[in-house]
Amino acid sequence: MMPPRSVLAASAAGVLAAGCVIVPVDVAGYDPDCRYVTHHIELQAVQIAQLQRCSGQGCEAVVLAGLGVTAVSAVVSGSIVIVGNVVYWADHRANCPAPVAAPAASAASASA
């Protein structure tokens, strides 16, 4: 008797996810208008282990543990990304105020 497709799909996803973690990565950029180095955080998947030959209940436990580790790391890392990006956004707003229209440009267009 063959297992249902959902079990096969879950097993395949588990095998692919086993040993992977999601980590936050800091990315720097440059804002030439403010002359300021900007930062933001992105998520990146990193494989820390590879599932090799296994069978039976031991393999199922390893796959389930791998899925659990991947899910937990995604939740924790996602929270870090949200908080970190809010802090970086606030820092950028504080160090680079919105540009103000130059009064010379307004005077030149009014006299034309």
Secondary structure, 3 states (H helix, E strand, C coil): CCCCHHHHHHHHHHHHHCCEEEEEEEEEEEECCCCEEEEEEEEEEEECCCCCCCCHHHHHHHHHHHHHHHHHHHHHHHHHHHHHHHHHHHHHHHHCCCCCCCHHHHHHHHHC
